[in-house]
Amino acid sequence: MSYLHLSFYAAFTLSSLGLAFHRTHLISALLCLESMMLSMYVALAMWPIQTQTSSPTILPILMLTFSACEAGTGLALLVASTRTHGSDHLNNFNLLQC
């Protein structure tokens, strides 16, 4: 395993551990999701270089597009939940209540 693969795996693992253990604020959960997407984007962008293929792939651009859509949706949910509940604490949200 090269240092490049190790750094991608470590970045993804650390951000998933951050998502699992630091679940107090919605903004911290969104930041952990964005760091997971960023590590996957960099890994997909470096994949053709590692395999030494000459054709560029569209997959990193597609991943970046979905990441931007996810970030916009997450920020919209953050604003909506802050307006209705008064804060972004995940403990205040009751998902069973309409």
N, C-alpha and C positions, 0 to 999 in steps of 0.2 A: 504494500500500500504506500503510495507516495504521500508527500506532505500536503499536496494539493487536495487529494481525496480526504485526508485526515482533517484538514481545516474545514471542508464542506460538511463532513459528518459531525464535527464538533460544533459548528455553528448551528446546524439544524437541531442537534440534540440539546444544546443549551437553550435554544429558544423554545423547544417543546417542553423542557423541564420548567422554564420560566412560566409558560402558559399553564402548566399543571399545578405548580406550587404557589404562584403569586396571583391569586384570583380575587383580589380585593376591589380593584377598580376596572372599569370597562376599558379605559384607555391603555392600561398596561397589558390587557389581553389582546387588544388590537395591535399594539406595538410588537408583541411576541409573534402574532400571526404574520405581520409584515416582515419581520426578520426571517421567519421560516420561508416565506415566499422569495425574499431576496437571496437567501442561500441557495434555494432551488434554481433561481434564475441564473446566478453566477455559475452554478454547476452545469446547467444546460448550455450556457454560452461557451464554456470551456470544453465541453464534450467533443465537438468536432476537432479541436486542436489536439486533444489527447488521443483520439482515434486516427488522426492524420488523414482526414477526408478533405477533399478539395471543395466539395459542394457545401454552401452554407445552408443551415436549417432555419425554418420559420418558427420552430417550437419556442425559442427564447422570447421572440416578439409576442407570440400568442400568450405565453405565460405572463409577460409584463402587462399585457392588456387586461387579462383577468385579475392580476394583482391590483391594477389601478381601479378596476370596477369594484373589487372587494374593499379597497380602502375608502372609496366614495360611499359605499353602502354602510360600512362600519361607522364612518364619521356622521352620516345622516342618522343612524340609530343612536349614536352617542348624543347628538344634539336633541333628538326627540325624547330620549329617556331622561336627559338632564332637565328638559322643560317640564316633563310630566311628573317626575319623581323628586326633583330638586337636587340630585347629586348623581354621580356615576358609580356609586358603590354597588357591587353585584349582590350584596346581602339584602338591599332594599327591594330588589325585583322579585315579585312573586309571579312565576310563569303560569300558575294554575288559575289566576284571577284574570278575568277579561277586562 
